[in-house]
Amino acid sequence: PRRGRGHEARRRAMGKGGGSSTAGGDGFMRSLQRFDAFPKVNEDFFQRTLSGGVITLVATIVVAVLFVSQLRVFMAVNTDYELSVDSSRGEQMRIHLDVTFPRMPCSVVSLDVMDVSGEQELDVSHDIFKRRLDRRGKPIAAGEKDAVNGNKVDPETVAARRAAEKDKESGNETDAANDDERVAPQKLCGSCYGSEQTPEQCCNTCDEVREAYRLKGWAFSDPDGIEQCAKEGFSENLRLQSDEGCKIYGSLDVNKVAGNFHFAPGKSFQHGNMHVHDLMPFRTKKFDMSHKITTLSFGEAIPGVVNPLDGVKRDMQGDAGMYQYFLKVVPTVFTKKSRGVGETSTNQFSVTDHFVSVDAEQGQHLPGVFFFYDLSPIKVNIVERRDSVFGFTTNLCAIVGGVFAVSGILDATVYRGGKALRKKIDLGKQG
């Protein structure tokens, strides 16, 4: 019997412990329910009103409109501009150009580049192409790279002459057969008419003679008296191409310092400290420098930047003229953070222009199209970015919550105001 009473006591104790555990769990759940910020109301106690329906419809429309507006803001690109001092040194700048001269033959016009550091690239040929145009502006030939083969020396001829001079100095005379075996046969070496830079220099073409004259600083005044030019028909080609135009396009790299590049007729050369163009072979004073600038940019293209000279067209009046464009180049760094694209270094520029009628015979001014550029010490940093998804989500939640919170306040105000008004009307009727 004692054993039975002990077993019964233990069972009661276990029962009491299990009951306390269940009661504790229910108490925790009831405590957690007190934190419910969204208490539920039985549908039997809901009262729907006409004013509430109108306010809900208006609130929904407002949320939709604000959502579309916020989505447009999220999809739009934001651009920030910052100014800083340009501290770069020793860099180069690429100029992209495409200029058409409708009444200036390619055989006449040339492109020269100069900068204030003293570096002069005369008759620029690398990465610059010329395309001949007919009088209607249509291409009549493929674009050709403007290459100049001036100051060209044949290496085989030089080696043969040096070998012959050494034999004469040593006093060793050999027969003609041994000479032919040891010395390479000499090629035709045309005369440079006193303008050669070295005794070995040859001028086998008219262009080589003109280049030799240019490097010597001599005027090329009598092309018909040059054997090479007479054979190639230099004067006749100028006459046949007198009604043609020329399209000059390409790119060139210049030092990142102030300077100028210009299109002008004739070969250019240095005469002392003066930059001179030889106009004598053309035997005319009419140089129509009418032109159209299809594009002109300093560096790579970036979004939002417009080059002010793109599409500019000038028609000249008179026999000859000088167009001057004064450019202020502003270094620009473009950064696109939204897509992980790195920095792009380029340039923007502003421009003013001036035109002067000139008399080519007097030689006081050179007919042509001149671009004088100067660099600004201030650099513009353009940063392109977009809003984050988290920011868009936060704004969207704020819109939805704010609109419905305000509409709830408005609905409650309208409902209570209407209720109070009806109560006053009822009291008035009873009185």
Secondary structure, DSSP 4 states (H G I P E B T S, - for coil): -HHHHHHHHHHHHHHHHHHHHHHHHHHHHHHHHTT-SS----GGG----HHHHHHHHHHHHHHHHHHHHHHHHHHSPEEEEEEEE----S-EEEEEEEEEETTS-TTTEEEEEEETTS-EETT--TTEEEEEE-TTS-B-S--EE----TT---HHHHHHHHHHHHHHHHT----HHHHHHHSPPPPP----TT--SSTT----SHHHHHHHHHHHT-----GGGSHHHHHHTHHHHHHHTTT-EEEEEEEEEEESSSEEEEEEESEEEEETTEEEEE-GGG--S-B---EEEEEEEEB---TT---TTTTEEE---SSBEEEEEEEEEEEEEEEETTTTEEEEEEEEEEEEEEEEE--TTT-SS--EEEEEEEE-SEEEEEEEE---HHHHHHHHHHHHHHHHHHHHHHHHHHHHHHHHHHHHHHHHHH-
